[in-house]
Amino acid sequence: MHSFPAPALAMVETMRESAAAAPQQAIAFQGSPGANSHRAAMEACPQCLPLPCFSFEDALDAVRVGRAGCAIIPIENSQHGRVADIHFLLPESGLSIVGEYFMPIHHALMGVGKGPFQVAYSHPQALGQSRHFLRERGIVPMSHADTAGAAAYVAEKGDPTIAAISPPIAAELYGLQIVENNVEDSPDNMTRFVILAREPVDPATLAGEPAITTFIFEVKNVPAALYKAMGGFATNGVNMTKLESYQIGASFSATMFYADIIGAPGDPAVDRALEELAFHSKQLRILGTYRQARARG
C-alpha cells in the first residue's frame, strides 16, 4: 500500500478492508481509485467490491491467493495497441480468462491550477493515446504507474506547473481542476479488458452463444511452421480475430504467439483446427474460453 501516492491511501485502505470481508465479491484492478480499470470493474460488475492493486502482478496475485474472486486487466487499446507485459503476465499467472469488457476511454488534463503546464504525468498507455495533444502544447509526457495515481501524485506535489492525464473522476477524488476534457487523440478511443479467475469457464456452458477462445502457442522451428499451423483454421472455417507474436528470452530464437478465435472447444471445427495447430507446435495452451462481449468484423 505504501507505493500509492498519499492522497489515495485512505481510499485504498477502505476498499481493501471491504474486499477482505467478502473476497469472492472483490475484483482486483491495477491502479489507484478512480483509474480506468476501477471504472471498468464497476461497469462490468456493478455489485463488486473493487480492490486496488499497485501493479498488474499484484492484481493477479490477489486472485491467485484468494484475496479477490477475479481481476480485470486492460489488454489492448484501439489507439495504442497492446498493454506492455500483459502477454507475459497472463500465462505466468496460472489464471483463466473468463470474460471480456470493452470500455470507451476519455482522458482529462488536470492540475492544482490552470497551468501553463510543463509536464504531464500518466500511465504510458494514456500518454500514448494523448501524444498529439501533448506535443501540440509543448507539454512533456512523464510516465506514472497509473492514470488516477498520476492525479493523486500531482495533488500531493501541489506544483502548478505539473499536470495529470487522468479520468475526469480523478479530479473530483483528488481535488484537482480539469483544464480540458477529452484530450485523447481519437474520439473512438476504446480499451479491451479481460476478466481472470482461478477456474475456467466450461465451454459447454456457452453452447449456442458467440464465444472467444484465447490461447498461446510456439511453433516448431522448421520452415513454414506458422503457415502450416494456421492452415487448420482456414480449412475449418474458424475465424482468427487476433494474432500477435512476442519473444521468449534473450536469444530471439523462440517466438510465442498469442491468438483469439471465434468459437469454443467442443465445436468440431474448432477442435480440428486446434488439433492441427498442436501438431505443428512445440506447445499450445488455452488461456480461456468466454462469452464474446463485442462482435468482431
C-alpha positions as CSV (number, residue, x, y, z in Angstrom):
1,M,0.0,0.0,0.0
2,H,2.9,2.4,0.6
3,S,3.5,2.6,-3.1
4,F,0.3,4.6,-3.7
5,P,0.5,8.4,-3.5
6,A,-0.6,9.8,-0.1
7,P,-3.9,11.3,-1.3
8,A,-5.0,7.8,-2.5
9,L,-4.0,5.9,0.6
10,A,-7.1,6.3,2.7
11,M,-9.4,5.3,-0.1
12,V,-7.2,2.3,-0.9
13,E,-7.3,1.1,2.7
14,T,-11.1,1.4,2.9
15,M,-11.5,-0.6,-0.3
16,R,-9.1,-3.2,0.9
17,E,-11.0,-3.6,4.2
18,S,-14.3,-4.1,2.3
19,A,-12.8,-6.6,-0.1
20,A,-11.2,-8.6,2.8
21,A,-14.6,-9.0,4.4
22,A,-16.0,-10.6,1.2
23,P,-13.1,-11.7,-1.1
24,Q,-15.3,-13.6,-3.5
25,Q,-17.1,-10.4,-4.4
26,A,-13.9,-8.5,-4.9
27,I,-12.5,-7.6,-8.3
28,A,-8.8,-6.7,-8.3
29,F,-7.6,-4.0,-10.6
30,Q,-4.3,-2.2,-11.2
31,G,-4.2,1.4,-10.2
32,S,-5.4,4.0,-7.7
33,P,-9.1,4.7,-7.0
34,G,-10.5,6.5,-10.0
35,A,-8.4,4.7,-12.6
36,N,-10.0,3.5,-15.8
37,S,-9.6,-0.1,-14.5
38,H,-11.6,0.9,-11.4
39,R,-14.4,2.2,-13.6
40,A,-14.2,-0.9,-15.8
41,A,-14.6,-3.1,-12.7
42,M,-17.7,-1.2,-11.6
43,E,-19.3,-1.2,-15.0
44,A,-18.6,-4.8,-15.8
45,C,-19.8,-5.9,-12.3
46,P,-21.8,-3.2,-10.5
47,Q,-22.2,-5.3,-7.3
48,C,-18.5,-6.0,-7.0
49,L,-16.1,-4.8,-4.3
50,P,-13.2,-3.1,-6.2
51,L,-9.7,-4.0,-4.9
52,P,-7.0,-1.5,-5.9
53,C,-3.5,-3.0,-6.5
54,F,-0.3,-1.2,-7.3
55,S,0.8,-3.4,-10.2
56,F,-0.7,-5.9,-12.6
57,E,1.3,-8.6,-10.9
58,D,-0.3,-7.6,-7.5
59,A,-3.8,-7.7,-9.1
60,L,-3.2,-11.2,-10.5
61,D,-1.7,-12.4,-7.2
62,A,-4.7,-11.2,-5.3
63,V,-6.8,-13.7,-7.3
64,R,-4.3,-16.5,-7.1
65,V,-4.1,-16.4,-3.3
66,G,-7.9,-15.8,-2.8
67,R,-8.0,-12.1,-1.8
68,A,-10.2,-11.5,-4.8
69,G,-12.6,-13.6,-6.8
70,C,-11.4,-12.2,-10.1
71,A,-9.3,-9.5,-11.7
72,I,-10.0,-7.1,-14.5
73,I,-6.9,-6.2,-16.6
74,P,-6.6,-4.0,-19.7
75,I,-5.1,-5.9,-22.6
76,E,-5.2,-3.7,-25.6
77,N,-6.3,-0.2,-26.8
78,S,-7.6,0.8,-30.2
79,Q,-5.1,3.7,-30.4
80,H,-2.0,2.5,-28.6
81,G,-2.1,-1.3,-29.1
82,R,-1.4,-4.0,-26.5
83,V,-0.7,-3.1,-22.9
84,A,3.0,-3.8,-22.1
85,D,3.9,-7.1,-20.5
86,I,0.4,-8.4,-20.4
87,H,1.1,-11.3,-22.8
88,F,3.9,-12.4,-20.4
89,L,1.9,-12.0,-17.2
90,L,-1.3,-13.8,-18.2
91,P,0.3,-17.2,-18.9
92,E,2.5,-16.9,-15.8
93,S,-0.4,-16.1,-13.6
94,G,-2.0,-19.6,-13.8
95,L,-5.4,-17.9,-14.1
96,S,-8.0,-18.3,-16.8
97,I,-9.7,-15.7,-18.9
98,V,-13.5,-15.9,-18.1
99,G,-14.8,-12.7,-19.7
100,E,-14.0,-9.6,-21.7
101,Y,-15.2,-6.0,-21.4
102,F,-14.9,-3.1,-23.9
103,M,-14.9,0.5,-22.5
104,P,-14.6,3.9,-24.2
105,I,-11.7,5.8,-22.7
106,H,-11.8,9.6,-22.2
107,H,-9.0,11.5,-20.6
108,A,-8.8,14.9,-19.0
109,L,-5.9,17.3,-18.4
110,M,-5.9,18.3,-14.7
111,G,-3.8,20.1,-12.2
112,V,-3.8,22.1,-8.9
113,G,-4.2,25.2,-11.1
114,K,-5.0,26.1,-14.7
115,G,-1.4,26.0,-16.0
116,P,0.5,26.6,-18.1
117,F,2.0,23.1,-17.6
118,Q,5.5,22.0,-18.3
119,V,4.9,18.2,-17.8
120,A,2.0,15.8,-17.6
121,Y,2.1,12.5,-15.7
122,S,0.1,9.4,-16.6
123,H,0.2,5.7,-17.4
124,P,2.2,5.1,-20.7
125,Q,-0.9,4.0,-22.4
126,A,-2.8,7.2,-21.6
127,L,0.2,9.3,-22.7
128,G,0.4,7.4,-26.0
129,Q,-3.3,8.0,-26.5
130,S,-2.8,11.7,-26.0
131,R,0.6,12.2,-27.6
132,H,-0.5,14.7,-30.3
133,F,-2.4,16.8,-27.7
134,L,0.6,17.0,-25.5
135,R,3.0,17.7,-28.3
136,E,1.0,20.5,-29.8
137,R,1.0,22.2,-26.4
138,G,4.7,21.6,-25.6
139,I,3.9,19.5,-22.5
140,V,6.5,16.8,-21.7
141,P,4.9,13.4,-21.0
142,M,6.1,11.7,-17.8
143,S,5.3,8.0,-17.1
144,H,3.4,7.0,-13.9
145,A,2.1,3.7,-12.6
146,D,-1.5,4.5,-13.4
147,T,-3.7,7.3,-14.5
148,A,-5.5,8.1,-11.3
149,G,-2.3,7.6,-9.3
150,A,-0.8,10.3,-11.5
151,A,-3.6,12.6,-10.4
152,A,-3.0,11.8,-6.8
153,Y,0.7,12.4,-7.3
154,V,0.0,15.9,-8.8
155,A,-2.3,16.7,-5.9
156,E,0.4,15.5,-3.4
157,K,3.1,17.7,-5.0
158,G,1.0,20.8,-5.3
159,D,3.2,22.1,-8.1
160,P,1.1,24.3,-10.5
161,T,3.5,23.5,-13.4
162,I,2.7,19.8,-13.5
163,A,-0.5,18.1,-14.7
164,A,-2.0,14.7,-14.9
165,I,-3.8,12.9,-17.8
166,S,-6.5,11.0,-15.9
167,P,-10.2,10.1,-16.0
168,P,-12.3,13.1,-15.1
169,I,-13.5,11.4,-11.8
170,A,-9.9,11.6,-10.6
171,A,-10.1,15.4,-10.4
172,E,-13.0,15.1,-8.1
173,L,-11.4,12.4,-5.9
174,Y,-8.1,14.3,-5.5
175,G,-9.2,17.9,-5.6
176,L,-7.7,18.9,-8.9
177,Q,-9.1,21.3,-11.6
178,I,-9.9,20.0,-15.0
179,V,-8.3,22.2,-17.6
180,E,-9.5,20.3,-20.7
181,N,-11.7,17.3,-21.3
182,N,-11.4,14.6,-24.0
183,V,-7.7,15.1,-24.6
184,E,-7.3,11.7,-26.2
185,D,-6.3,12.0,-29.9
186,S,-9.2,9.9,-31.2
187,P,-12.8,10.2,-30.2
188,D,-13.4,6.5,-30.6
189,N,-10.7,5.5,-28.2
190,M,-11.5,2.1,-26.8
191,T,-9.8,-0.3,-24.4
192,R,-10.5,-4.1,-24.2
193,F,-10.3,-5.6,-20.7
194,V,-10.2,-9.3,-19.8
195,I,-11.5,-10.8,-16.6
196,L,-9.5,-13.5,-15.0
197,A,-10.4,-16.1,-12.3
198,R,-8.9,-19.3,-10.8
199,E,-11.4,-21.6,-12.5
200,P,-12.0,-21.5,-16.3
201,V,-15.4,-21.3,-17.9
202,D,-16.7,-24.7,-19.1
203,P,-17.0,-24.3,-22.9
204,A,-20.1,-26.5,-22.8
205,T,-22.0,-23.8,-20.9
206,L,-21.5,-21.4,-23.8
207,A,-23.2,-23.7,-26.4
208,G,-25.2,-21.6,-28.9
209,E,-23.6,-18.3,-27.8
210,P,-20.9,-16.4,-29.5
211,A,-17.6,-17.3,-27.8
212,I,-14.0,-16.3,-27.9
213,T,-11.1,-18.7,-27.2
214,T,-7.7,-17.3,-26.3
215,F,-4.5,-19.3,-26.5
216,I,-0.8,-19.1,-26.8
217,F,1.5,-21.4,-28.8
218,E,5.0,-21.8,-30.0
219,V,5.5,-23.4,-33.4
220,K,8.3,-25.8,-34.2
221,N,11.5,-24.4,-35.6
222,V,11.0,-25.6,-39.2
223,P,10.3,-23.6,-42.5
224,A,6.7,-22.5,-42.9
225,A,5.8,-23.7,-39.5
226,L,3.5,-20.8,-38.8
227,Y,1.9,-21.1,-42.2
228,K,1.1,-24.8,-41.6
229,A,-0.1,-24.1,-38.1
230,M,-2.6,-21.5,-39.3
231,G,-3.9,-23.7,-42.2
232,G,-6.2,-25.6,-39.9
233,F,-8.2,-22.5,-39.1
234,A,-8.7,-21.6,-42.7
235,T,-9.7,-25.1,-43.9
236,N,-12.1,-25.5,-41.0
237,G,-13.7,-22.0,-41.3
238,V,-12.6,-20.8,-37.9
239,N,-12.2,-17.0,-37.7
240,M,-9.0,-15.9,-36.0
241,T,-9.5,-12.3,-34.8
242,K,-6.1,-11.7,-33.2
243,L,-2.6,-13.0,-33.7
244,E,0.4,-11.3,-32.0
245,S,4.0,-12.5,-31.5
246,Y,6.4,-11.9,-28.6
247,Q,9.9,-13.1,-27.9
248,I,10.9,-15.5,-25.1
249,G,14.3,-15.0,-23.5
250,A,17.2,-13.1,-25.0
251,S,18.2,-15.4,-27.8
252,F,15.4,-14.1,-30.2
253,S,15.1,-17.7,-31.4
254,A,11.9,-18.6,-29.5
255,T,8.7,-16.8,-30.5
256,M,5.4,-17.2,-28.8
257,F,2.1,-16.3,-30.4
258,Y,-1.0,-15.0,-28.7
259,A,-4.3,-15.6,-30.5
260,D,-8.1,-15.2,-30.3
261,I,-10.5,-17.2,-32.3
262,I,-14.3,-17.1,-32.5
263,G,-15.6,-20.4,-31.2
264,A,-15.1,-22.8,-28.4
265,P,-13.6,-26.3,-27.8
266,G,-16.3,-28.8,-28.4
267,D,-17.2,-27.4,-31.7
268,P,-15.9,-29.9,-34.3
269,A,-14.4,-27.2,-36.5
270,V,-12.6,-25.6,-33.6
271,D,-11.4,-29.0,-32.3
272,R,-10.0,-29.9,-35.7
273,A,-8.2,-26.6,-36.1
274,L,-6.7,-26.8,-32.6
275,E,-5.6,-30.4,-33.2
276,E,-3.8,-29.3,-36.4
277,L,-2.2,-26.4,-34.6
278,A,-1.0,-28.6,-31.8
279,F,0.6,-31.0,-34.4
280,H,2.8,-28.1,-35.7
281,S,3.6,-26.6,-32.3
282,K,6.1,-27.2,-29.6
283,Q,3.5,-26.1,-27.0
284,L,-0.1,-25.0,-27.0
285,R,-2.0,-23.6,-24.0
286,I,-5.6,-22.4,-23.9
287,L,-5.9,-19.3,-21.6
288,G,-9.7,-19.4,-21.6
289,T,-13.0,-19.6,-23.5
290,Y,-15.6,-17.0,-22.6
291,R,-18.6,-15.2,-23.9
292,Q,-18.0,-12.7,-26.7
293,A,-18.8,-9.2,-25.5
294,R,-18.4,-7.4,-28.8
295,A,-19.0,-8.6,-32.3
296,R,-15.8,-8.9,-34.4
297,G,-15.7,-7.8,-38.0
